[in-house]
Amino acid sequence: MNELKHNFFLKLNASLLKGRSGNSASHSPWVVRQVALETQHNAFYESVVGSSYWYFMKIESDSIVSQ
């Protein structure tokens, strides 16, 4: 899991540095989302192919479950 986090920050940093020329501020949120999605996809793939790491996604909902 630490390797995955490390790769996420390396990719994010590289993407932000690449976008420094021009209007990088307008692209920063997109870059963060894109890198996060890519990292999430890699985590899911690793769990499916039998890596020693398992990753879970938290799904939030506004609905209230009555008891």
N, C-alpha and C positions, 0 to 999 in steps of 0.2 A: 504494500500500500504506500509506503514511503517513496518507493521508486516512481509510482504513478503520480504522486503529488509533485515530486521533483521534476518529472517530465512535463507536467502541466505548467509549472512556473517557468521552465526553460522555454517552452513553446510560446507562452504568453509574452515573456520578455523579448524574445526574438521578433514576434509579430509587432509588438509595440515599437521596438526600435526601427523596424523596417518601415513603419508608418509615420515616422517622425517628420519626413519631408511633406510639405503640403498641409492638408487639414487633418492631421492625425487625431485631433480631439473628437472630430465627428465620427471617426472610425473606431475609436477605442471601445465603446460598448459592444459593437458588433464583433470585434476581435475577441473580447473576453467571452462572449456567448459562443462563438465559433470554436474556440479552444476548449471551452468547458464541454461542449457537445462532443467534440472529437475524443476528449479524455474519457467521457462517460461511455462512449461507444467502445473504446478500447477496453475499458474495464468490463463491460458486458461480454465482449468477445472472449477475453481471457477467462472469465468464469465459465463460459459455455464450453471452451475447448479443454477444460480440466486443469487450469492453472491452480497453484496452491493458494491463490487469493480468491476470496469471494466478495462481491460488492453488492450493496443493497441501495435501492433508491427509495427515498421517502416520498410518498405521494400525499399531498395535502389537499384537503377539500373543505369548502365552506359549509357543507351540509352537516346537520347535527343528527346524530343517530339517537332515536328515542328508546328508552328502556322500558 
